[in-house]
Amino acid sequence: MRDDELKRLQTLHGYRLLDTPPEPEFDEIVLRAAERFKVPIALLSLVDTHRQWFKAKVGIDARETPRSVSFCAHAIEDSGVMVVSDATLDERFHANPLVTGDPGIRFYAGAPVIAEDGSKLGTICVIDREPRHEFDDCEKEELRKLSAELTQLLISRKGTPYGGG
């Protein structure tokens, strides 16, 4: 495991958010993302060693998926917003079971949620079952702002029963 990945995982685990109950503050930000981008699915996904776990979610019943099929695991490798206009046409994802089966992902946009130390803990992402060939710079900036809100919420949660410390 790379040193930066080890540091990222230590930071993620330090927040003590994995496998905690839903919380209205996180849910509200994810719901705003779904409404703003008019998508059926929006998530706050935290990328762990072998899974991505959903701290907040709209439009999907699963609490987690394997990291090996995670779009968000790719998104945290980038510093900007990762956009996949049509997953069936993207060589990284066209055979992915999240594309070929339930929930039938076609469009994905994800912005990293970045901790104080610069570690990318996961993403806020918006997902559609239809391809979208437009996701402009203003929309990317709006998704980045939601990511920044989540970062501030995470920082404020340190020292609370579900926060790290």
C-alpha positions in Angstrom: 0.0 0.0 0.0 1.3 3.4 -0.9 2.2 5.8 1.9 -0.3 8.4 0.7 -3.1 5.8 0.7 -2.1 4.6 4.2 -2.2 8.2 5.4 -5.6 8.8 3.7 -7.0 5.7 5.4 -5.7 6.7 8.8 -7.3 10.1 8.4 -10.6 8.5 7.2 -10.7 6.1 10.2 -9.7 9.0 12.5 -13.0 10.7 11.8 -14.9 7.6 13.1 -17.7 8.0 10.7 -17.7 4.6 9.0 -20.8 2.6 9.9 -22.4 5.3 11.9 -26.2 6.0 11.7 -27.6 8.6 9.3 -27.3 12.2 10.4 -29.6 15.0 9.2 -26.8 17.5 8.5 -25.1 15.1 6.0 -28.4 13.9 4.6 -29.5 17.5 3.9 -26.5 18.4 1.9 -26.8 15.2 -0.2 -30.5 15.9 -0.7 -29.7 19.4 -1.9 -27.3 17.9 -4.4 -29.9 15.5 -5.8 -32.4 18.4 -6.1 -30.0 20.9 -7.6 -28.7 18.5 -10.3 -32.1 16.8 -10.8 -30.7 13.3 -10.4 -32.3 10.3 -8.9 -29.1 9.3 -6.8 -26.7 11.4 -4.7 -24.2 10.1 -2.2 -21.6 11.1 0.4 -19.3 8.1 -0.2 -16.4 7.4 2.0 -13.8 5.2 0.3 -12.4 2.6 2.7 -9.8 -0.1 2.1 -12.1 -2.6 0.3 -15.4 -0.7 0.1 -17.1 2.6 -0.4 -19.6 3.3 2.4 -22.4 5.8 2.1 -22.7 8.2 5.0 -25.6 9.9 3.3 -27.6 8.8 0.4 -30.6 9.6 -1.8 -32.2 7.2 -4.3 -30.3 4.0 -3.4 -30.9 1.3 -0.8 -27.4 0.0 -0.5 -25.2 1.2 2.4 -22.0 0.2 0.6 -20.5 -1.3 -2.5 -17.1 -2.9 -3.1 -14.3 -0.4 -3.8 -13.4 -2.5 -6.8 -16.5 -1.3 -8.6 -16.5 2.2 -7.1 -16.6 5.3 -9.3 -15.7 7.3 -6.3 -12.4 5.4 -5.8 -11.4 6.8 -9.2 -12.7 10.3 -8.4 -10.5 10.6 -5.3 -7.4 10.1 -7.5 -8.2 13.4 -9.2 -8.1 16.9 -7.7 -11.0 18.2 -9.6 -14.6 17.1 -10.3 -14.7 13.8 -12.2 -17.4 13.6 -14.8 -18.5 10.5 -16.7 -21.1 11.6 -19.3 -22.0 8.0 -20.4 -20.6 5.2 -18.4 -21.5 2.7 -21.1 -19.0 4.4 -23.4 -16.2 4.8 -20.8 -13.6 2.0 -20.9 -13.1 2.2 -17.1 -16.8 1.5 -16.4 -18.6 0.0 -19.4 -18.5 -3.5 -17.9 -19.0 -2.4 -14.3 -21.9 -4.2 -12.5 -23.2 -0.8 -11.3 -23.5 0.1 -15.0 -24.7 -3.2 -16.4 -27.0 -4.0 -13.5 -28.6 -2.1 -10.6 -28.6 0.9 -10.2 -27.9 1.3 -14.0 -25.4 4.2 -13.7 -25.0 6.2 -16.9 -23.9 9.6 -15.7 -21.6 10.3 -12.7 -20.1 13.5 -11.4 -18.1 13.4 -8.1 -16.1 16.0 -6.2 -13.6 14.8 -3.6 -14.3 15.5 0.1 -11.0 16.6 1.4 -9.8 16.5 5.0 -7.8 19.2 6.8 -4.6 17.3 6.0 -5.4 17.2 2.3 -6.5 13.5 2.3 -9.4 12.7 0.0 -11.8 10.8 2.2 -14.4 10.2 -0.4 -16.8 12.2 -2.6 -20.1 13.8 -2.9 -21.5 12.5 -6.1 -24.5 12.8 -8.3 -25.7 9.9 -10.5 -28.3 9.5 -13.2 -29.6 6.5 -15.1 -29.5 8.6 -18.3 -26.4 9.9 -20.0 -25.7 13.7 -19.7 -23.4 15.3 -22.1 -23.5 18.7 -20.4 -22.0 19.4 -17.0 -20.5 22.8 -17.2 -17.9 24.7 -15.1 -20.6 26.4 -13.1 -22.1 23.0 -12.2 -18.7 21.6 -11.3 -18.1 24.6 -9.0 -21.5 24.0 -7.3 -20.5 20.4 -6.7 -17.1 21.6 -5.3 -19.0 24.0 -3.0 -21.1 21.1 -1.6 -17.9 19.2 -1.1 -16.4 22.1 0.8 -19.6 22.2 3.0 -19.2 18.5 3.8 -15.5 19.1 4.7 -16.5 21.9 7.1 -19.1 19.6 8.6 -16.6 16.8 9.1 -14.1 19.2 10.7 -16.8 20.5 13.1 -17.8 16.9 14.0 -14.3 16.1 15.4 -14.7 15.3 19.1 -18.4 14.4 18.9 -19.7 10.9 19.5 -19.5 10.1 15.7 -16.5 12.4 14.9 -12.8 11.6 15.2 -10.6 13.2 17.7 
